[in-house]
């Protein structure tokens, strides 16, 4: 779903769970899983920063990988 419509994910009450799942997938040993997670994480952050610039610091803090 994130591939086609990030708005649904961002509006979901499960947003934090989805972000946590993506963050844990970034540590996966399988290259394709990691690459997909990075790609979807990037799309999600890009969508959020473009559609709600006032909320960007909150998003980056919540989604910080390190």
C-alpha positions in Angstrom: 0.0 0.0 0.0 2.9 2.4 0.8 4.1 1.9 -2.8 1.0 3.5 -4.2 -0.5 5.7 -1.6 1.6 7.1 1.3 -1.3 9.3 2.4 -3.2 6.2 3.7 -0.2 5.1 5.8 0.4 8.6 7.2 -3.2 9.0 8.2 -3.4 5.5 9.8 -3.6 5.1 13.5 -0.9 2.3 13.0 1.6 4.8 11.6 4.1 4.4 14.4 3.8 0.6 14.2 4.5 0.7 10.5 7.5 3.0 11.0 8.8 0.6 13.7 8.4 -2.3 11.3 10.3 -0.5 8.6 13.1 0.4 11.0 13.5 -3.2 12.1 13.5 -4.4 8.5 16.5 -2.1 7.9 18.5 -4.5 10.0 17.5 -7.6 8.1 20.3 -9.7 6.6 18.5 -10.1 3.3 19.5 -7.5 0.8 16.1 -7.2 -0.9 14.3 -6.7 2.3 16.7 -4.0 3.4 16.5 -2.2 0.0 12.7 -2.3 0.0 12.6 -0.9 3.5 14.9 1.9 2.6 12.8 2.7 -0.5 9.5 2.8 1.4 11.0 4.7 4.3 12.2 7.3 1.9 8.8 7.6 0.2 7.0 7.9 3.5 9.4 10.7 4.8 9.2 12.5 1.5 5.5 12.4 1.4 5.3 13.7 5.0 7.8 16.5 4.5 6.1 17.7 1.3 2.5 17.6 2.7 3.1 18.9 6.2 6.3 20.9 6.4 5.3 22.2 9.9 5.4 18.7 11.2 8.7 17.7 9.6 10.9 18.0 12.8 8.5 15.6 14.6 8.6 13.2 11.7 12.4 13.1 11.5 12.6 12.7 15.3 10.1 9.8 15.3 11.6 8.1 12.2 15.3 8.6 13.1 17.1 5.4 12.3 20.1 5.9 14.5 
